[in-house]
């Protein structure tokens, strides 16, 4: 299952990177901006700025540290190390891909200050990675199955809203956010497969 998701994500990400980013076919991104522009307002911008905060290091770093500290205190050091490694590599991967593609940000009036390259979206990768880790940890608990599904859906929507806020604020193209989602799927799937192999060897 994880291997299939990883392979499919690689194919989709490769398509986005080649057809949209490298070939600069921007019809999809233009349509996405047009669809969101009709909702532009002061109140919606305030909401978007609030949501986008959760994709920043100011939220993610303390959130990760608290999660890791909690796991260490519960004597779940294996999971604490796993989360730290996945989070750090995800951030480095995002930086590396930005340097590889060097895509300029949208040529629109930014509704939030943003610098650096555009593809993939770092905020979106941060949100998708954090939510993915939390979903994985939730399914490792003894929580009732229906509660696991509810929290999983909420976390996924939370990550999607972060990505959507980046498009609304004109600091990222829609393809930046979608690319971030599939990069995250690749990395999380690879991490899950590696963890399973390590656990089998230990046994």
N, C-alpha and C positions, 0 to 999 in steps of 0.2 A: 504493500500500500504506500508506504513512505517513499520507496524507490520510484514508484509510478508517478507520484506527485512531484518528486524532484525532477524527473525526466521531462514531464509535461511543462513544468515551470521553466526549465532551461529553454525549451522550444519556444514558449510564448515570449520569454524575456529576449531571446535572440531575435525574434521577429520584430518586437517593438524597437529594440536597439538598432537594428539594421534598416527597417522600412520607414520608421518615423524619425528617429534621432539622427542616424547617419545620412539617410537619403533626404532628410528634411521635408517629409511629406506631412504638412501641418494641418490638413483638412479636419482630421479628428479633433485635434487640440483647439482649433478655431471654433468648431461647433460646440465644444464643451464650454468654452468661455462665453459664447453667445447664450447658451442655455442658462448659465449662472448669472450673467450680467443683469437679467431682468429682475433678479432678487436683491440687487445691490441697494443697501440703505444703511443709515447710520446705526440703527439697532442691530441689523444682521452683521455688520462689520464688527461691532462690539462682541457679539456672540462668537464670531469666527476667531477673533483675537483671543478670547477666553479659551476656546477649544484648542487652538494651535499651541497654547502654552504647554499642554500635556505631551507635546512631541519634543519639547526642549530638554536640555540637560538639567535645567533648574527643577524640573519635576522628576525626570527619569533617574537621575543619579541618586537623589535621596530615596526614591521608591525602590530602586535596586538594592541600595545599602540596607534599608529596613528589612527587605525580603531576605537578603543573605544573612543578616544578623538573626532574624527569626529562625531561619533554618539551622544555623549553627547552634543556637541555644536549644533547639529541639533535637540536636545531635543528628542532623541530616546534612552533614558536611559534603557528601557527594553531590547533592542537589545544589548546595550553595556554590560549590566550585563550578558546576555545570552552568549555572545562571551567569556567573561572573564571566566565564569564557565566552559564552554565546553573545552576551551583551557587548563585550569589548570588541570581539571579532566583527560583529555586525556594524559597529561604528567605524572601525578601520576599513571594512569592506566598502561602506558607503563613500568614505573619503577617496579610496582608491579608484572606484568606478567614476566618480566625478572628475578625477584627474585624467582618466583614460578617455572619456567622452568629451569633456570640456564644452558642454552645451551651455550656451548663454541663456539667461533667464528670459521670461516673456517680455516682449517689448511693449508692455502696458504700464499704466500708472500703478505702482505698488500701493497696496493698502496697508502694508507693514514693511519695515526696513528689512532688507535681505541682501546678502552678499554672496560671493562665490558662485560656483557653477550650479546648474539646474538639475541635471540627470545623474542619478536618481534623487528623489526627495529624501533628505536626511531626516526631517521631521516625521515623514510617513514611515520610513524604515524603523525609526525609533518606536513609533506607536505600534506598528505591526509586530515588531520583535517582542516588545514588552507584553503585548496582549497574547501573542503566541505562547510565550513562556508561562504566563499566568493560566492560560487555558490548559496547557499540559499539566501544570501543578494541580489544578482543580480536579483533573481526571485521575490524579494519584491519591486523592483523598477518599474518605468513606462517606462523603456527602451523597445524598439520594440522587439517583440518575437524572430525574427531571430538573433538580436544582443545578446539576452540572451543566445541563443543556441551556438553562436560562442564563447562567453566568457566562457561559461560552459565547452565546449569541450577543449578550450585552457588551462583552469585551471586544468582539469582532466589530460591532457597530461603533464602539468607542474609537477603534483604530481607523475605521472608514471615515468617521467624522473629522479626524485629524487630517487625513489626506484631502478630504473635500474642502476643509478650511484653507489649505494651501493653494488650491486652485481658485477658490473664491477671492482670496487676497491677492491674486495675480502674481504670486512669487514662484509658482510652479505650473508647468503644463500638466494636463490630465495624464499624458503618457509618462511623465515623471513619477506620478503617484502610482499608476498601474505597474510601471516597471519596478518600483520599490516593493510593491506587494509580492511580485513574483521572485525578486531577488531574496526577499525574506523567506518565502516558501522554500526556495532552494537551500538556503543556509539552515533553516530549522529542520527540514527533512534530512539533510546530511548529518546534522547534529544528532537527530533522533536515531538514525541508522547506526552512527558511530557508537552512541550510548548503548544500544542493544547489543552490538558486537562485543563491546567491552564487558558488559554484564554476563554474556555467554562465556567469555574466556575466564572470567573470575570464577564462575560456577564450575 
